[in-house]
Amino acid sequence: MLVLQAIIEGILIGGFYALMAGGLTLVFGVMDIVNFAQGILVVLGAYLSYALFTHLSLDPFLSLLITLPGMFLIGVAVYWSMIRPIKRDRVIMSLLVMFAVGTIIEGILDLIFTSNLVQIHTSYVNSSVKVGSLVFADIYLYAFAMAVVLLAGVYYLLYRTRFGRSLRASMQNPTAARLVGINTDWVSAFTLGIGVALAAAGGMVFGLTNSFDAASSYDLISRVLAIVIFGGFGSLTGALLASVIMLSIEDVVAVVWSPTWSQTMFYVVLVLVLLARPQGLLGRKAVRAQ
Amino acid sequence: MTLHRKRGTGRNGRRIGLWTAGAALLALAAAGCGSSSGSSGSGPITIGVSVSLSGDFSGDGLATKQGYETWAAYQNAHGGILGRQIKLDILSDGSSPTQVATNYQKLITVDHVDFVLGPYSTLLTKPSSVIANRYSKVMLEGIGGGPSVFERGLKNVFDVSASAKYQLITFAKWLAAAHKPEAVAYATMTDPFLQPMLDGARSYLTSKGFTTATYKVYPVETTDFTPIASAIAASQAPVVVLGSMPPDGYAFIQDFIQDKYSPQILIEASGPDQGADFVKAVGSTNTGGIMVPNTWYPGETFYQNSAMVAEYLKLFGSTSGVNNDANNISADVAEAFSAGQVLQQAVDHVGSTDNSKLEAYLHSGASFNSVQGPVKFLADGENGAATPFVFQWQQGALQDVLPLGIGKTVPIMASKPAWGANG
């Protein structure tokens, strides 16, 4: 029963990790940029929800109505002010720019919130539901439902809208996309905006389930990068699948063996998958075939 | 009450690369300079310290710095050392083991300080004590008590606080005396301070007939504690002992509540000592009965404690987030202050700034006083006279409950109330 519970909890928690990883993989797919600031952007999202909850008593899920558009605008602004002006070696330079963005955000968060740990403590974070002998925390159920809705929304945007076609065209061949009249700058700006907005949603759940400070981003970015590599750079579905598999493997190993080996086991699986499929579970080749 | 966060490792490894180049340059610069016998006999006594003002340990590092500054201010107002004023030479190490070594190298070989005091954490004390040893400098410290500091045979490092393996011993002795042997669930972070702390308690309890329901060790990078908490909950152990830092300490409690599992006895190495932050994280009705070990609290009556609290509040009371409330002073302050106290007593007794004479005297079995209680060094530099306290949340306040007969203890709550019942 403990193993079954670990698997289901892994799936539920994997949902909100997919939000964090989804933004990262989307940005890479369109812009060929590994957004090293994604970890701190997740923490920024957590802090925004925390501030709105603490000062305005706004429920964190409701606060997404403010933080999602706000973070979207931050993403667009970062692209327009820092990435678009780069004319040479854009891919490499963008890595440095995003690293700098992350460092600046971390410094500002430390300045405003200090290094004291905080957590969003709503009335429902401690409640749970019992199904037979299994117990599931309500917050993970809510977070999983939210992740499904948001990722479905992004999926709809990608595959059922004109913007999505432009975005996918930019992913497949940016030069050809520009030749047929697609404004790839705006596509890139919107993509970074969406990626950062997804980080806000993931961050909100992270803030509900963990105490955090600005330095929490370092643990997050390594895990999220591993998920994106496992799922395949550029694949939203791959990110979701990889998140669920990663968290389930880790949880099961932690329960039946030892937490010390849980991450190691995940990386063993990751290496085996990459040996068989260097592009990851649903890497770029698969995406371009869709 | 805000007590300690005495971690040994952290996420700082990811930052090490950023410091490496600068550290190498500074080390090269330092290597070009010869050693020195220290400052002149009439000027101020210079004491070098490296503290973590950025990075993972920045919160504790700032408290450590304030502890040293409080001690220097207090001691300067009371005659200094050897009749000379104390001047602190403080460098920041960014929580990096590489940078902390570079800093002590610079303090000793470039700044020519008379003495050095320790940095924050076991992780940083290890490399810095090696540097101090290389230049025959004594290192008195209060916040680096992991066994790995004392296992390398260095004769120059002295910890004025209770070392890691004894931190939970007061609790373990009480449990063995007050309860029949029963199952205990253990979980700890892989940390050079926390894991020995937990293992020390486990070893003692096992020798008294207590069984291990589960024993989980998790890496410092862990962010999802639900499977570990579920495994502990499934064991239904009446006693839970956690070698936690605040983030995991909070998460475990949240997960236990979600799992509808309420152990009779719950003690965490760190987390419940974080005062208002702890209450906010776990909810005010869930704190009752939870215990935490520590080496100091503001109201105790040991040597110069009330003077230290007053001096600290005078210097930092309105600017450091404690809001002039002594209960919000970090134990890091007391641990740093204690190191200074022992240094002053020993140097005044020796009558010179000669570090070799100081080292010999500290090893002589002499006793010292500190705000944390008596200090008497064992051969390896640990404080053999330390008696850790145990605190327990009762009616919304953290109370001193153990050991009996020392300080003003209140009766211990033998069984933790159910979640939500406060108590």
Chai-1 contact restraints between the chains, C-beta under 6 A:
chainA,res_idxA,chainB,res_idxB,connection_type,confidence,min_distance_angstrom,max_distance_angstrom,comment,restraint_id
A,L2,B,A234,contact,1.0,0.0,6.0,A-B,restraint_1
A,Q5,B,S230,contact,1.0,0.0,6.0,A-B,restraint_2
A,A6,B,P227,contact,1.0,0.0,6.0,A-B,restraint_3
A,E9,B,T226,contact,1.0,0.0,6.0,A-B,restraint_4
A,I13,B,D224,contact,1.0,0.0,6.0,A-B,restraint_5
A,S115,B,S58,contact,1.0,0.0,6.0,A-B,restraint_6
A,S115,B,G59,contact,1.0,0.0,6.0,A-B,restraint_7
A,N116,B,D277,contact,1.0,0.0,6.0,A-B,restraint_8
A,L117,B,P246,contact,1.0,0.0,6.0,A-B,restraint_9
A,L117,B,P247,contact,1.0,0.0,6.0,A-B,restraint_10
A,Q119,B,A281,contact,1.0,0.0,6.0,A-B,restraint_11
A,H121,B,K280,contact,1.0,0.0,6.0,A-B,restraint_12
A,N126,B,I257,contact,1.0,0.0,6.0,A-B,restraint_13
A,S128,B,Q258,contact,1.0,0.0,6.0,A-B,restraint_14
A,V135,B,D259,contact,1.0,0.0,6.0,A-B,restraint_15
A,A137,B,Q258,contact,1.0,0.0,6.0,A-B,restraint_16
A,S211,B,P247,contact,1.0,0.0,6.0,A-B,restraint_17
A,S211,B,Y250,contact,1.0,0.0,6.0,A-B,restraint_18
A,S211,B,A281,contact,1.0,0.0,6.0,A-B,restraint_19
A,A215,B,R11,contact,1.0,0.0,6.0,A-B,restraint_20
A,A215,B,D56,contact,1.0,0.0,6.0,A-B,restraint_21
A,Y218,B,R11,contact,1.0,0.0,6.0,A-B,restraint_22
A,Y218,B,R14,contact,1.0,0.0,6.0,A-B,restraint_23
A,D219,B,E221,contact,1.0,0.0,6.0,A-B,restraint_24
A,D219,B,T223,contact,1.0,0.0,6.0,A-B,restraint_25
A,D251,B,P227,contact,1.0,0.0,6.0,A-B,restraint_26
A,A254,B,P227,contact,1.0,0.0,6.0,A-B,restraint_27
A,A254,B,I228,contact,1.0,0.0,6.0,A-B,restraint_28
A,V255,B,P227,contact,1.0,0.0,6.0,A-B,restraint_29
A,V255,B,A231,contact,1.0,0.0,6.0,A-B,restraint_30
A,P259,B,K216,contact,1.0,0.0,6.0,A-B,restraint_31
A,P259,B,Y218,contact,1.0,0.0,6.0,A-B,restraint_32
A,P259,B,I228,contact,1.0,0.0,6.0,A-B,restraint_33
A,T260,B,V217,contact,1.0,0.0,6.0,A-B,restraint_34
